Amino acid sequence: MGKILVLYDSETGHTAKMAEYVAKGAKKFPVEVRVKSVDEASKEDILWCDGVAVGSPTHLGVMSWKMKKFWDDIVDLWGTIDGKIGCAFSSSGGWGGGNEVACMSILTMLMNYGFLVFGVTDYTGEKFTLHYGAVSAGEPRKDEEIKACERLGERLAQWVLIYVDGNKEYLKSLKGS
Ligand SMILES: Cc1cc2nc3c(=O)[nH]c(=O)nc-3n(C[C@H](O)[C@H](O)[C@H](O)COP(=O)(O)O)c2cc1C
């Protein structure tokens, strides 16, 4: 069974809330899901997972130092964990505050580790989407914001099922889901 890690940092709880919804989305599929804060996660969690959703508050337009340090500290794994599937989510103080740029900083880092990263083309509300990952200003409250987090988790589970479990059935549910 595919294994999914939702790894997040959160100072005031907003990204933690997003992580809950991402995990909820992933759990709609037959995968195992672990949700861990960066303070409790370890190298073993990274080795364990097939797919990871990495969430961070937007700090000066990029991921938090704690999230970056977590990945810096396990750099001895670099070159040995290629091919895991990765995606990003971020909470900023406001729209336009850089949450997508923060997602890109996470995706850049995951790519450096050799992960297969993805965005999502779906709209979860009018003029609301998650092309570079799920984003929120503060904690997700509106339906489309909550759905975007859930959709990220759903899509991560689907990609893991397709590429890791070899279950092509899930390709059908990717379009227009
Ligand atoms: C050091 C620091 C830098 C921040 N930089 C930004 C920023 O660049 N853009 C922004 O919109 N919000 C910024 N914020 C606000 C947080 O991104 C925002 O409050 C977020 O919702 C916090 O998420 P959390 O509750 O998961 O910690 C910053 C906050 C801190 C503490």
The ligand as a Tripos MOL2 file, in Angstrom:
@<TRIPOS>MOLECULE
LIG
   31    33     1     0     0
SMALL
NO_CHARGES

@<TRIPOS>ATOM
      1 C1          9.4520   35.4750    9.9510 C.3       1 LIG1
      2 C2          8.1260   35.6140    9.2590 C.ar      1 LIG1
      3 C3          8.1130   35.9760    7.9310 C.ar      1 LIG1
      4 C4          6.8970   36.1080    7.2660 C.ar      1 LIG1
      5 N1          6.9040   36.4340    5.9530 N.ar      1 LIG1
      6 C5          5.7420   36.5700    5.2780 C.ar      1 LIG1
      7 C6          5.7420   36.8860    3.8940 C.ar      1 LIG1
      8 O1          6.7650   37.0050    3.2470 O.2       1 LIG1
      9 N2          4.5460   37.0320    3.2840 N.ar      1 LIG1
     10 C7          3.3590   36.8930    3.9640 C.ar      1 LIG1
     11 O2          2.2970   37.0640    3.3730 O.2       1 LIG1
     12 N3          3.3400   36.5490    5.2790 N.ar      1 LIG1
     13 C8          4.4960   36.3800    5.9410 C.ar      1 LIG1
     14 N4          4.4830   36.0170    7.2620 N.ar      1 LIG1
     15 C9          3.2020   35.6810    7.8880 C.3       1 LIG1
     16 C10         2.9360   34.1710    7.8860 C.3       1 LIG1
     17 O3          3.2520   33.5860    6.6380 O.3       1 LIG1
     18 C11         1.4750   33.8760    8.1940 C.3       1 LIG1
     19 O4          1.1160   34.4350    9.4330 O.3       1 LIG1
     20 C12         1.1220   32.4050    8.1560 C.3       1 LIG1
     21 O5         -0.2790   32.2510    8.0950 O.3       1 LIG1
     22 C13         1.6420   31.6850    9.3840 C.3       1 LIG1
     23 O6          1.3990   30.3170    9.2660 O.3       1 LIG1
     24 P1          1.5100   29.3480   10.5320 P.3       1 LIG1
     25 O7          0.3430   29.6620   11.4370 O.co2     1 LIG1
     26 O8          1.4360   27.9750    9.9820 O.co2     1 LIG1
     27 O9          2.8280   29.6290   11.1960 O.co2     1 LIG1
     28 C14         5.6830   35.8820    7.9550 C.ar      1 LIG1
     29 C15         5.7140   35.5230    9.3090 C.ar      1 LIG1
     30 C16         6.9240   35.3890    9.9470 C.ar      1 LIG1
     31 C17         6.9400   34.9740   11.4040 C.3       1 LIG1
@<TRIPOS>BOND
     1     1     2 1
     2     2     3 ar
     3     2    30 ar
     4     3     4 ar
     5     4     5 ar
     6     4    28 ar
     7     5     6 ar
     8     6     7 ar
     9     6    13 1
    10     7     8 2
    11     7     9 ar
    12     9    10 ar
    13    10    11 2
    14    10    12 ar
    15    12    13 ar
    16    13    14 ar
    17    14    15 1
    18    14    28 ar
    19    15    16 1
    20    16    17 1
    21    16    18 1
    22    18    19 1
    23    18    20 1
    24    20    21 1
    25    20    22 1
    26    22    23 1
    27    23    24 1
    28    24    25 2
    29    24    26 1
    30    24    27 1
    31    28    29 ar
    32    29    30 ar
    33    30    31 1
@<TRIPOS>SUBSTRUCTURE
     1 LIG1         1 GROUP 0 **** ****
